[in-house]
């Protein structure tokens, strides 16, 4: 090659590098993300910058957490095509992609002369390992074969080795961090049963984002099971939150995620629990037969477990309730017996299951079992037994540990007791339970109270209570009470 040709080629390469093209892939990825500040709009560059800084700081890069809307704009304009490792990881995590190339990022490898760079083609896999233990780390691209020198090979191998080592190191999660996540999950699951769910959502979402970020980054093999288990349990708690807020579609998304995490972790108790949560969502949508089939499938899964714990109690209690909705009295009685047997077995077990260890909404206490089987007795026409089990649930919750007290379950148990008394023709015996519910503060007037209160209103207008002293006052009080009903913690 003549000096003139070399000069022309060098000039051409420099001109190519100076022709900056907008990074449309990055801009499109941002515009696919919904804005948290302005519902109905896409994420702004400022919101993206804030999310990047939070992710970087959380992963030990406080000094690099300096992005603002202007710096994000430079990335989208294509002025920077290969950010630092922490920034690329933050972009991937926040925008929910697995490869740098999906965001229009690609690297440069220096040849012997600092004036000549070889650009990695867009679409070349990044050095990041996706969420699979079988994924491999791609080496950086080499210059065209005709121009390869020993220096190029050495440089490429060093870059590749450095990126691989950084990748392995980045995938490590401190044991103290895992324990912190577990503690946060346990606290949120416990608070779930006795605090309004809206107060807990920010905590749950923050925990989910942090755990899932580790999974998107590709955890080291020995930590992947723990992370998938924590992610799955967090996702299923979010599914419960969606259920109690009356958002079953979003709940199903979290159920699917929890199912995937349970399968990746190989955790049969979590998988069975998640299937029961799916059954709860399906049944609340008016499909009890499909819900019962899901419970049967979950039972087959749980049969593989050596420590089924409270999950077995929950499956049987759900089966009793759903069967009673279909009027299948034989299956209802059988399921009630199974729930009682499973509860005894759980109490005698030497090992505590992972979900019972977390507790709160991820376990199924004896008080909750009593509450759940009270309604099937009511539907079977066994009014005295329904009132007895409802009152036992109330007493057990009231005298038990404060962190297990569920104001939602207690209020619903009072309504079951009141309905049983009214169905038996005992208005005076129903009044105390009704007053306990009607005196609840507004923030505890949960949505699932609506259906049983409506049933009670219908009972109060039947012939046996027409003109009865106090019946009309109770109907009016119930109507006034129902106006501010909110999301719930039951289920």
Buried (B, 14 or more C-beta within 10 A) or exposed (E): EEEEEEEEEEEEBEEEEEEEEEBEBBBBBBEEBEEEEEEEEBBBBBBBBBBBBBBBBBBEBEEBBEBEEEBBBEBBBBEBBBBEBBBBBBBBBBBEBBBBBBBBBBBBBBBEEEEBBBBBEBEBBBBBBBBEEEEEBBBBBBBEEEEEEEEBEEBBEEBBEEBBEBBEEBBEBEEEBBEEBBEBBBBBBBBBBBBBBEEBBEBBBBBBBBBBBBBBBBBBEEBBBBBBBBBBBBBBBBBBBBBBBEBBEBBBBBBBBBBBBBBBBEBBBBBBBBBBBBBBBBBBEEBBEBBBEBBEBBBEBBEEBEBBBBBBBBBBBBBBBBBBBBEBBEBBBBBBEBBBEBBEEBEEBEEBBBBBEBBBBBBBBBBBBBBBBBBBBBBBEBBEBBBBBBBBBBBBBEEBEEEBBBBBBBBBBBBBBBBBBBBBEBBEBBBEBBEBBBEBEEEBBBBBBBEBBEBBBEBBEEEEBEEEEEBBEBBEBBEEBBEEBBBBBBB
